[in-house]
Amino acid sequence: MDMPIYAALACAYLVLIAFGWIRVREQGDFSYSSIPLLVALGLFYDNAIIAAGEWIGEGRTLRFLSTFRYWTHALFTPALVLFAWDTLRRADLRWAQHPWSRGAAWLLTLGLVAYQTFTAALPETASLAPLREYSVLRYVPQAETGGPLMVIITSMLLLAAGFILAFRQRWIWMAAGTAALFVGRMIPLPFESSALTNIYELILIVSLWATARHQDHSSRWTVR
């Protein structure tokens, strides 16, 4: 039964969103270090729609609501590149202070958004079909897409930034959270569920929020 798992994940994201919003209020604005809040909003929606799939029922309504699951992934997830860059800026890496590094991070982010939009989101949302699996109803794409290149690039940059923070600030949790996502995707577990990847995503987002809070207290840089 996956439905309680997805429902629990949605509730966990609500808690993270609440803490993230409190942090934004404390800082006074939405900063690069607040980007996990944007991703958490998308993942809350993703898990909530899957959890509610059987209740909504098969048809146009659930199919329409499901399209936003793929669009939030395409539009929000690449922004974690900017978060990775910002953690290094806040860790006082010299090259990360230069405007060219911010520009490069923005160019890569926008490039990944465009790539995911045209190779995944558009063909996926045009070919959604219902799937009942492990007692949940969701709409999944039937068309072949460009693969997980955007996720791989974004995750690799988060992992690299996490390792730098481990040496620079003695903070291992960003690297650990990203590594958990990689290991979880690569090593199948003898657990019949479609929610395992979603669990690893929650671990990643928790580690990113923890990293932002850690840098709030340890970095000499003002959050922007």
Buried (B, 14 or more C-beta within 10 A) or exposed (E): EBBEBBBBBBBBBBEBBEBBBEBBEEBEEEBBBBBBBBBBBBBBBBBBBBBBBBEBEBEEEBBEBBBBBBBBBBBBBBBBBBBBBBBBBBBEBEEBEEEEBBEEBBEBBEBBBEBBBEBBBBBBBEBBEBBEEEEBBBBBBEEEBEEEBBBEBBBEBBBBBBBBBBEBBEBBBBBBBBBBBBEBBEEEEEEEBBBBEBBBBBBBBBBBBBBBEBBBEEBEBEBE
